[in-house]
């Protein structure tokens, strides 16, 4: 059976701050671009790499959640829990159903792939093609 490891607090903070930094740098490009092409490019590269790291992680988390629900048949097991009232069971069913059918993983894949393509293309245009 699948047993994912829970990341340490330090690892979770790394991914959190990577996502925050990437988002900030992308927004800051609008301002920095008016002052320095070099720094605008650096912000773009670091932000893009940050998005690749962050969204690869988010995809992994999404996959792990869906896999746990499916492998342990958790969505079916909650039906038999006597400690939960019908509203609580419905709430858990909703959480499980949306975790399994969520488009979050596709969003993460799209952002990861498009960021990777943009990074390669940007590197080529900025450093190789010159």
ChimeraX attribute file (.defattr): number of C-alpha atoms within 10 A of each C-alpha:
attribute: neighborCount
match mode: 1-to-1
recipient: residues
	/A:1	7
	/A:2	9
	/A:3	8
	/A:4	11
	/A:5	7
	/A:6	8
	/A:7	9
	/A:8	9
	/A:9	8
	/A:10	9
	/A:11	11
	/A:12	13
	/A:13	12
	/A:14	14
	/A:15	19
	/A:16	13
	/A:17	14
	/A:18	21
	/A:19	20
	/A:20	15
	/A:21	17
	/A:22	23
	/A:23	15
	/A:24	13
	/A:25	21
	/A:26	18
	/A:27	14
	/A:28	14
	/A:29	20
	/A:30	11
	/A:31	11
	/A:32	16
	/A:33	14
	/A:34	9
	/A:35	11
	/A:36	12
	/A:37	12
	/A:38	11
	/A:39	13
	/A:40	19
	/A:41	17
	/A:42	14
	/A:43	22
	/A:44	21
	/A:45	20
	/A:46	17
	/A:47	25
	/A:48	24
	/A:49	18
	/A:50	23
	/A:51	26
	/A:52	23
	/A:53	18
	/A:54	22
	/A:55	24
	/A:56	18
	/A:57	17
	/A:58	18
	/A:59	17
	/A:60	13
	/A:61	14
	/A:62	18
	/A:63	15
	/A:64	16
	/A:65	14
	/A:66	17
	/A:67	18
	/A:68	16
	/A:69	17
	/A:70	14
	/A:71	10
	/A:72	12
	/A:73	11
	/A:74	14
	/A:75	17
	/A:76	12
	/A:77	10
	/A:78	16
	/A:79	14
	/A:80	9
	/A:81	11
	/A:82	9
	/A:83	9
	/A:84	13
	/A:85	9
	/A:86	12
	/A:87	9
	/A:88	12
	/A:89	18
	/A:90	14
	/A:91	11
	/A:92	17
	/A:93	17
	/A:94	13
	/A:95	12
	/A:96	18
	/A:97	14
	/A:98	13
	/A:99	18
	/A:100	20
	/A:101	10
	/A:102	13
	/A:103	12
	/A:104	17
	/A:105	20
	/A:106	12
	/A:107	14
	/A:108	21
	/A:109	18
	/A:110	13
	/A:111	18
	/A:112	24
	/A:113	15
	/A:114	15
	/A:115	21
	/A:116	16
	/A:117	13
	/A:118	15
	/A:119	19
	/A:120	12
	/A:121	13
	/A:122	15
	/A:123	14
	/A:124	12
	/A:125	11
	/A:126	11
	/A:127	9
	/A:128	9
	/A:129	7
	/A:130	6
